Amino acid sequence: MAATALLAQDIDWENPQQIGLWTDAWMRFRRNRLAVGSLAFVVLLITLALIAPLLERFGLLQDPTAQDVVSNYLGPGAAHHILGTDDLGRDVLSKVIFGSQVSLSIGILVQAIVLVIGGSIGLAAGYFGGWIDNLLMRFTDIMYAFPDLLFVLIIVAALGPTLLNIFVAIGLVSWVGLARLVRGQVLSIKEKEFVEAARAAGSSPIKIILKHLLPNSLGPVIVTLTFGIPAAIFTEAVLDFLGVGLRPPQPTWGVMVFEGYAAVDAYPYLVIIPCVALSMTMLAFNFIGDGLRDALDPRMRR
Amino acid sequence: MALVRGAPLRGALIPLRKRSGRGWTLGIYVARRLLWMIPVLLFVILITFFLAHIAPGSPWDREGRQLSDATIRNLNSKYGLDQPIWTQFGLYLWNVLHFDFGTSYQHPGQSVNQLILESWPYTVKLGAASFLVIITVGISLGVVAALRQNSFVDYAAVALATVGASVPNFVVGIVLIVLLSNFLYKFTAGNFFLPTGGYPQDLLHMIMPVATLSFLPIAFLARLTRSATLDSLRQDYVRTAWAKGLRERLVVTRHVLKNSLIPVVTIAGPLFAALITGSVIVETVFQVPGIGRSYVQSIEARDYPMILGTTVLYAGLVALLNLVVDVAYVFIDPRVRLE
């Protein structure tokens, strides 16, 4: 509700100031404490993931693959290993931080693929309509009928379990929802007067799409992409856990669960720590998504 | 053809003979959807077939086993792998049309149909039990939360729904194992699900897999039911029901619940899909000899016939169940019209 974001008496009527969509959205987003806290958490995670190699270089963090069989299975709280060590004496904290690199990059980069595939298919289908729409949407329907996880499993098995392939595989199955959303958005926006005016003024289809349709459907798209991040993180972790994705000694959260799971009875912390990291990251992205939806989705404004 | 013209579907205004028109439209709709499944399944088979075949490694690579070239050639010709890939594909399609999904590579001599039939009961048992749990717990949680809005129950339900939607289900399973396995059972990590434990034992063994499988859908369903119920609580007909002095139980069951359950039916389709993909993970966590675990194993073993058979089964099932849901929707919500 714009009314609560900006009350009539707060507005300086003498010098009316334009409140743009993004300023307005930021003001709404800021009021959602959970979302702001989650954003801070995610920023912290990303920073840690980015500077992890630096930390390692300066000795603040150990090499996540350095083995030390003498001091293996140290529980959390051990000296020099805050979160303990695993079966081969590798530092768990360092594995968690280096593991976040994989999860975060998968989560965020997959959305780039989703945006490109889903966005262009949705835009084309919605804007051109007719047989193009029919063809593209039937294709989307077929993709929708395919159980996601199974498809990812097959693609990764076929292409080989590397980070790039996992990233492509998850991207290839995740775009369907966005394509449908963008198509619906475009269908409703393209009938609006300003688009008609642009067309009357002789704008080319490309220009109309890029200048008018895309910016106006951006809100829901951003929200969908944000919710896509935890989903992609989850899928990658599942692949590792099932033993189909990345393999040890690559430090990822899924691999850590996979490794620790064999001895979960004796050393539960080896599994619980990556699980907590995974859940908290997914939760944070979901909270951000909720906050963005409240801030950006025009349907939420009354 | 009352549906097409947009006439009301129910109520006193419709003459009886129009009912046949509705059935007719529904019939055409179902037939069209069933026909549509053919290209979908064809595409699924095509994609899976070629992906499975470009996968590196052959079904005859095993750890610690080196076959001679002659043996590999014999095996390839026995299973038709030496023929051109299009011939293989055509042959496969022809066999699938006769419900013959071929012979498994990892378990020589056993047909895919037989293997799927063996593991199917475990998956179905878990899935059906979870479905019951999800529907009962999810809906009642959502309704109670909505009826007591802003109470402790409400906050707890909302919190559970939020957390439940973000915690991966293998994490739920593992946490349950860590917390419960030592207290509840004398289980070991390798033996959570004993298929021949007799009836009461089987139920005990099912608690953890079912809880894991239902956690996320319950959270989702509770959230959906809550908002739907809140919405229908504000409707005029509910106010009327209160105004004419109905007891709470009657208002809730006859007026509120009936209408707030409509959106719930919509998620039945995604729910099936979630149970199916969930079974792949949960069966691995709990070592259930079901179809999801056998799927992962056959991917690792490059057992093409098993991969294909299971994928086709899953895709067909999801498509069919979505159709059932859509048809059920027509009967539940009179406002829905088929195109």
Contacts between the chains, C-beta under 8 A, distances in Angstrom:
chain1	res1	chain2	res2	distance
A	141	B	36	7.9
A	141	B	40	7.4
A	142	B	39	7.0
A	142	B	40	5.2
A	142	B	43	4.9
A	142	B	44	7.8
A	145	B	40	4.7
A	145	B	44	7.1
A	145	B	315	5.9
A	145	B	318	6.3
A	145	B	319	5.2
A	145	B	322	7.8
A	146	B	44	5.9
A	146	B	47	7.7
A	146	B	315	6.0
A	147	B	273	6.0
A	147	B	276	6.0
A	147	B	277	5.5
A	147	B	311	7.9
A	147	B	314	5.2
A	147	B	315	6.5
A	147	B	318	6.0
A	148	B	273	8.0
A	148	B	277	6.6
A	149	B	277	4.1
A	149	B	280	6.0
A	149	B	281	7.9
A	150	B	277	6.9
A	150	B	280	7.3
A	150	B	295	7.2
A	150	B	310	7.9
A	150	B	311	5.7
A	150	B	314	6.0
A	151	B	47	7.9
A	153	B	280	7.7
A	153	B	295	7.6
A	153	B	296	7.2
A	153	B	299	5.6
A	154	B	47	8.0
A	154	B	48	5.9
A	154	B	51	5.0
A	154	B	52	6.6
A	154	B	299	7.0
A	154	B	307	6.7
A	154	B	311	7.1
A	155	B	51	6.2
A	157	B	51	7.8
A	157	B	52	7.7
A	157	B	55	5.3
A	157	B	299	4.8
A	157	B	300	7.8
A	157	B	302	7.7
A	158	B	51	4.1
A	158	B	52	6.6
A	158	B	54	5.4
A	158	B	55	4.1
A	159	B	55	7.9
A	160	B	56	5.9
A	230	B	166	6.3
A	234	B	168	5.0
A	237	B	168	6.2
A	237	B	170	7.8
A	238	B	168	7.0
A	238	B	170	6.6
A	238	B	281	5.9
A	241	B	170	5.5
A	241	B	281	7.4
A	241	B	284	7.5
A	242	B	280	7.4
A	242	B	281	7.2
A	242	B	284	5.8
A	242	B	296	5.2
A	243	B	296	7.5
A	243	B	300	6.9
A	244	B	296	6.8
A	244	B	299	6.2
A	244	B	300	7.0
A	257	B	170	7.0
A	257	B	171	7.8
A	257	B	174	7.0
A	261	B	174	6.9
A	261	B	189	7.4
A	261	B	285	8.0
A	262	B	189	7.1
A	263	B	189	7.8
A	264	B	174	6.4
A	264	B	177	6.1
A	264	B	178	6.3
A	264	B	189	5.7
A	265	B	181	6.9
A	265	B	182	7.5
A	265	B	188	7.0
A	265	B	189	5.7
A	268	B	178	4.4
A	271	B	174	5.5
A	271	B	178	7.2
A	272	B	174	7.7
A	272	B	175	7.4
A	272	B	178	6.6
A	275	B	168	7.8
A	275	B	171	4.3
A	275	B	174	6.1
A	275	B	175	6.9
A	278	B	168	6.1
A	278	B	171	6.4
A	279	B	166	6.3
A	279	B	167	4.7
A	279	B	168	6.9
A	279	B	171	5.7
A	282	B	166	4.4
A	282	B	167	7.3
A	282	B	168	7.0
A	283	B	162	7.6
A	283	B	163	6.7
A	283	B	166	4.0
A	283	B	167	7.6
A	285	B	166	8.0
A	286	B	162	7.2
A	286	B	165	6.3
A	286	B	166	4.8
A	287	B	162	7.8
